[in-house]
């Protein structure tokens, strides 16, 4: 078996956080309409609130391991292209988190606007995931 290094742990935790944050949003986007249809709006809200209990810690894990990643790759010593790509990723991460928070704050009062924020959060999370892979393979 190959040895386990700090880089292995760092990347594993980052991927785990992304799996929950991004994958969970994809699953919710598919499941909530069905839950709403067959279980009612309160059941859908309860499922979404339960998701938040794992999603926000996963987002926090992404932030912590993302900072760890920046130190590990010596971001200040990277090329201009790398830093531009990194900036795009950081913006997408911020948009995803802000979109998700905005969804929570407005969805009950203005469901259509809440849906827009949820979609924005998901699309930004998917974009951040792609750009993160680009940073690792680029």
ABEGO torsion letter per residue (X at the ends): XBBBBAAAAAAAAAAAAAAAAAAAAAAAAAAAAAAAAAAEAAAAAAAAAAAAAAAAAAAAAAAAAAAAAAAAAGAAABBAAAAAAAAAAAAAAAAAAAAAAAAAAAAAABAAAAAAAAAAAAAAAAAAAAAAAAAAAX
